[in-house]
């Protein structure tokens, strides 16, 4: 656990953190609650980064106010804001030859004196922040030597060292591979729930947001911000309307590209192989239907699996799903 926060300027009695904007704004009356991971989603050009910068106090709202624990964000001093709000941006910051530990320690600047000297309590918070993101083995390394995923962990630790009530992250997984994206989002979910912090991240990873977020903020191109649990927004149709350029299947909670159907194919089989066979057929543009004249049948022989393709003209045995799809496409052309 992190050390006790020092000073009386933390509004720790507040159960909620509120972001409020004028009624004319597309983000009127929304709130960000402690203990929740919220994902901000929307198509390019909708204004996600602008909204994040406004909530972080980097730019003023055109109208209305942004309230942080009941106080006007722009009425706070820089030090007060830094103690309440942590920010992680997408842009890479040149930190020279700083070690990861030294970079995280910079997060203590709201608490240190003019000379920037860390107290024993500050050092304890820095160590906690590094441990919280699982970066203890990175502490002594130069930031310039770190991978993108490792560097992002360190940047999150630096923000945590501020001991903020709110953590804002603008596309923190943009340049990471899939395992690192999952790792970072799981980390943020844990930090929100276990540490009673409000965490908001903007992301283009729609599937991951649907699986991990407590709530979503949906920002469409031509409408107001909509908020709710991922499942509520799917059931209401808000998710489909926000991303109208791709097809969303609410039955499985997944996206697929719109394409002309190649035809219907029957499927006989069960278990994991049947599930992935259906996905392969749908990816190739075929609709799975019981009464289709063409059928794919799955056979298991010990550790081997084959697919028998029944058509009106003949039968073929395929060793892989790649072969199945290729044969079906050739038949469709013929």
N, C-alpha and C positions, 0 to 999 in steps of 0.2 A: 504493500500500500504506500502511496505517496505520503510525505510528511504533512502535518497539519498546515493549512494555508495560514500565512501570517498577515497581519494587518486587518483592519476593520472595514476596508473598502470593498469587500466581496459581498455581493447580494445573495448569499447562499440560502437565505430563507425562502426565496422565490422558488416556486415549484415549476414555473414555466419561463421560457425565454420567448418574447414576442417580437416578431417583425411586422410592423404595421406600415402601410402606405395609404395614400389618399384613395378615395373611392374611384377616382378616374383612372387609377393605375391598374394594370393587369394583375398586380400582386396585392390587392386590397385585403386586409384583415387576416392574413395567413400567420401561423404561429409555428415555432420550432420548439419542441418540448425536450427537456432534459431526459436522458436515458433512451433516446430514440436515434436510430440511424435513418436519415431521410435522403433519398436520391432525387436530384433535380434532372429531369429528362425533357428533351424537346429536340425538334429538328434544327439543323444549322440555320442561323439567322433569326432564331426566335428571341434571342436576347439572354441566354443563360449566363454567359460571362458578365454581361452588363449587370444583371441582377445580383450575381455573386459579388461583384465589385461594389455595388451599392450597399449590400448587406454588410460588407467588410469595412465600410466607411471610406473606401478609396475614392468614391465620388458621391456627391449628394443626389438624393432623389429629385426628380423634376418637380414633384409635388408631394406633400405628405411628410411623414416622419418615419424613422426607423428607431424603434425602442428596444433597448437591450436591458433585460431585467428591470423594466419600468422606467429606464432613463434614456433620454435622447442620445443616440449614439454620437452625434456630432457635438453634443455638449460635454462629452467626456474629454479629459486630457489624454495625450498620447499614452502616458503611463497607465492610466485607468483603463483605457481601451485594451491595451496589451495584456493586462491582467485578467480580462474577461473574455477576450476573443483571440483565438489562434487561427492563422491563415496559411494554407499551403497552396501555392500556385503551380501551374504547369511549367512555366518558364524555368530553364536551368539557370542557377545563380552561380557566378564565378566567385569561388571562395579561396582562390589561390591554393596554398599548400596546407590549409587547415586540416587537422584530423577530424574524424567524425565526432569524437568527444568534444573538441573545441567548438564545432559547429552547433552541437546540441546545447552546449553551455551558453551560447549567445542568446538562447531563449530566456535566460534569467535576467536580461537587461532591465525589465521593469522593476526589479527588486534590488539591484546593485547600486552602489554609489557612483559618483562621477568617475572614479578610477576603474570601475568594472570588476573589482576584485570579488571573487566568490567566497561566501562564508561556508562553514561546514554544512549548514542547512541547504545552501544552494547546491553544493556538491552532491548531497544526498538526493535532491530532486533530479539532478542531471542523471545520476546513476539509475534512479527509478524510471525515468523516461526512456532511457536506452534499453533497460530490461523489459519495459512494457511493450516495446515493438519487436523484441527478440533480436536486438542488434548488439549484444555484448561483445560478440566476436569481431565486430566492425569498429569498435571504439577507437582503437589505436591506429587504424588505417587512414591514409590520406583520402579525402573525399574524391579527389580526382581519379583514384584507382577503383572506385566502386562502380558496380553495374547500375543500370537504371533502377532496378528493383531495390537494390541495397541503398542507393542514394535516396529513393523515395521514403524508405523506412526512416532514414536519418532525418529527413526534413519533417516527417511527422513527429519524430521524437523531439526535435527542436521546438515545434509548436506546443507539444505536451509539456515541455519544461516551463512554459509560461503559466502552467496550471490554469488554463482557461475554462470557463463554463461552457463556451461554444467553440466548436472546431469547424472551420469552413475549408473545403478542399475543392479546387477547380480542376476537374479531370485528372485526378491523381494517378489513374491507371492508363493514361492515354498511350504511353510508349512502352508498356509492359507486355510480356507474353502472357498467355492464358493462366498458367500456374501462379505467376506473380500477381496477376489481377485478382484472382480468387483469394490469394493470401492477404493482400492489402485490404480488400473489402471485409474479409472475416476479422481481420485485426480491428478495423474501424467499428464493426458491429460489436465486438467485445469491449472496446474502449467506451462506447456509448452506454452499453448495458451495465457493465461492471463498475464503471467510474462515474456514473450519473452525469454524463456530459451530453450536450446536444451536438450531434454531428450531421452536417449537411455536405454532401458531395455532388457535384455535377458529373455526369458520365454519359457516354454513348453506349455503354454495355447494357442493353435493354434486358437480356435474359438474366444476367447476374443481379440487376436491380430488382427484378420481379421476385427472385428467390431470396434475397437477403434484406431488403429494406423493410423497416417497420411502416414507413409511409413513403409515398411518392409525391413529388411536386411535378405536375405536367404543365409545360409551357408551350402551347401551340403557336403556330405562326400568326393566327388571326383571332385570338380569343384570350380570355382571362386565364390566369394560373388556376389549375385545379389540383386539389389535394385529397388524399385518402389512402387507405390501405391498398396495396397492389391489386388484391382480389376485387375490392369494391370498384376500382377504376376499370378493371377488365369487364366486370359484369354490367357496369353502366354504359359501356361502349366508349368511354373517354379515351382509353388507350388506343383503340382502333382509329378514332377520329384524329388524334394527335399525330399519328404516323400513318397517314392515309396513302403514302406512296409505296408501302409494303403491306402484304396481307398478313394479318394476325389471326391465328387460330385460337379462339378462346377455350376450346375443348382441351388443348394440351399446353396452352400458355407459351406458344412459340411463334416465331415469324417465319415466313417463307416468301420467296419472290413470286410475283404474279407471272404466270406463263400460260401459254395455250395448252390445253389438255391433249395428251397423246392418245388417250383412249382409256378403257377400263380393263383391269386385270384382276382375276380371282386369286386368292391366297389361301393355301391349306397348310396349316402348321401351327405351332404354339411355342410359347416361351420367348426367350431372348432373341433367337434367330428369326422368329416371326415378326417381332417388333422392329428389328433393324431391316428386315426385308421390306416391310411396309414403308419404312422411311426411305429406303433406296428407291422404291417404285414412285413414291410421291415426289421425291427430289427430281426424278427424271420426267415428271409430268404425267404419270399414270395414276388414275383413280382406282383404289382398291374396292372391288364390288363382288358380291357373292355370285351373281348370275352372269358374270362376264364369260364370253366364249373362250378367251385365253386365260390360262390358269398357271400359277407357279405353286409347286408342291415341294415341301421341305422333307428330306429324308435324312435320318441319322443312322450311321453304321459305326458303332463303337465311338472312336474319337473323331471320325470324319463326318462331314455334313455336305450333302449335295442338294442342288435345286433342280427339279424336273419341270421343264417348261412344256406345257400342253397347249398346242395351237390347233386350229382347224385343219392344218395341213400335215403336221407331224408332231413328234415329241423329241425333245433334246435334253441332255443332262449337262448341267453347268456346275463347275467346281467353285465358282466365286460369284458374288453378287454383281461384280463388274461384268462378267460374262452374261448374266441374266439380263441386265439393263441393255447391254450392247445388242443382244439377240432381239429383244423386244423392240428396240429402236429400228433395227434393220427390217423387222416385220412391218412396222408402222410405215416405213418408207415404201416398202413393196406394196 
